[in-house]
Amino acid sequence: MSLTLANSTLSAVPHASLKSLRASLVRDLGDGFAAVLQDAGYAGGETVFGAFREWCGRRGEVPEEMSYALFQQNAAQFFAEAGWGSVTMTPLGDVAVAIDSADWAEADPAAAMPYPACYYSAGMLADFFGRVADGALGCMEVECRTAGAARCRFVLGSPEVIAHIYQRLTEAVTYEAAIKELA
C-alpha cells in the first residue's frame, strides 16, 4: 500500500519550496533561521506520525506494537513514499541511533552551507521518533549534503545525549568520539 494524501492531514510541499524557505530565512534571520525551522519541524512531527500510524493501520500494523526491526523497515518505507528520501537506521552504541539518507529532501548541495542545515527535518524526526520512545528525544544533524557531505546523518538520542554531542562538537571533538564517551 502506498501513501495517499487525499484524506490525510499532510500536504505535498515541493522540495524546491522547502529549500527556498531555508534560503529566505538564512537571508532574513541569519543564524536565527535554525530555531525557526526546527520548531516548525517539531510542530509537524505529530501530524507526520499520525499519517504513519494510518499508513501502518492500512497494513494491519500498529507502530507502538512493532518490533524494532519492523518499525525501522516501515518507517524507512514510509519516509521514502512520503518523498523525504531513502533512509537507513543504525544503532550508535546503546545511546543513540543514526538516520542516514543519501537523497534527503531538505538537503540542498547547491546551498553550500558551512554546517549541517536540515533543521526542519531534525525537529520533525525528534517528535516523530519520540512518540514511540520511552521518553523525549533530541535530534541533531551531524553530516549534511547541504554542507558537502555524501549523506545526511541525523543522530537521535535523549536530550542529555544530544546536549553532550553538541557540547563536544563545539570543543572540536567528533560526534563519533562524543558518542563513544557515553558508552
N, C-alpha and C positions, 0 to 999 in steps of 0.2 A: 504494500500500500504506500502510496506516495503522499506527501504533504500537500494539502489544498488550503488556499487562503480564503475561499469564498465565504465560509461561515466561521471564520477564525477572528480572533482579536489581533492578529498580526497583519501587517501591510508589507507589501514588497517595496523596498526602497532601493533604487539603483545604487550600485557600488560607487558610481561617479558622484552621486549626491552626498553620500557619507564622506567621501574624500574631499569634496568641495566644502562641506561643512567644517571639517577639521582645518582646512587651509584658511577659511574665513575667520575661524576662532583664533587660530595662531596669529593671524594678521591683527585682529582687533583686541585680543586679550593677552597676547604674549604667552608667558608660561602658565597663566591662569586658565588657558584652554583645557588643560588636562583634567582639572577638577570638574569642569562643566560637562565634558564628555563622559567621564567616569560616573558622575551622578546620574546622567541620563541613561547610561547603560544599566546601572544598578536598578533604576526605576523600572526598566523594561524587563528585567530578569524574571519577575513573577509571571508576566504575560507569556514570555517565551517558554517558561517551564509549563505553564498551563497548556500551551499548544503542544508541547512534547507529551504531556500526560494524555491529551486527547489522541494524539498520533499513536501512542502506545496502546491506548484503550481500544482503538480500531484493530489492533493486533491481538487483543485479549491479554494484554500485559499491564502491570501497574508499576511505575518507576520505583516506588518505595519498597516494593517486594522483590525486586530483581536481584540476582547475584551481581557482584561487582563486574564480572566479565560480561554478562548480558547487558547491564546498564551501560558499560563502556561501548559495546557494539552498537546498541540502539542510539545512544547519544551521538556517536560518530555519524551514523547513517542519517539521523535527524538533522544535524547541522549541515551535512552535505546537501540533503534535499531542500533545506531552507535557504540554500545559497551562500552559506558562510564559508564553505570550503571543506576540503578533506581534513580529517582530524585523527590523530592517534593520541592515546593517553598512556603515560608511563609513570609508575611509582618512582619517586626520588627518595630512596630510603623509606623510613617509616613516618616521615614528617610532611611530605608534600607529594603532589602529582604534577607532572608536566603535561600540558596540552599543546601539541605541535601541529602546525599546518604550513605546508609549502605554498598554499594558494589562498590564504585567509582573505576574506572580502574587504576588511577595513584597511589592510596594508596597501601602501602606495609607494613602490620603489622610486617612482619619479619625484616624490616629495623630498627625498634625500635628507631626512631629519637626522640630527646628531644623536638621537637616542630612540628607544622603542616608543611608539606613538599610537598604538591601538587601544586607547584609553576607554572608548565606548565599550569595546569588547571585554576589557578587564572587569569593568563594573558589571556587565551583563553576566559574564561567566561566574563571578563571585556569587551573585544572587542565585543564579540557576543551580549551580552545584551545591550551594549552601542549603538548598531546600531538601536535599537527601543526606546531608552530612549530620553528624552528631552535634554540631554547633556551627556558629558563624564561620564563614571562610573569607579569606582575603585572596586577591588575585593580583599578580604583578607580571607584566610582560618583561622578559629578560633578554629576548632576542626578537628582532623585528625586520621584516622585509623593507619597511619604510626607512629603516636605518642601515640598509645594505646587507643584512643577514640573508642567508638562504631560506630561512623559515621564520615563522612567528612562533615563539615559545612562551606560553603563559605558565606561571607556577601558581598552583593553588595550595593553600595551607591555612592553618589557623592564623588569626590576626597577629599573634605573637611571632609565629614563624615568618610571616611576610615582613613584619617590622624588623626582625633580625636580619633578614636578607637585605632589605633596603638599607639599613644602617651600615652593614658590611660593604655594600656596593659603594656607599659614599666614602668609605675608607680604602677604596681601590682593591677590595677583595672580590674575587669572582663569586657569582651566585652558587656555583658548584661547591666551592670551598666553604661558603657560608652554610650551605645545607649540611655538609659533612660535619661541621662544628656542632650541629644539633643531634647527631646520631648517638 
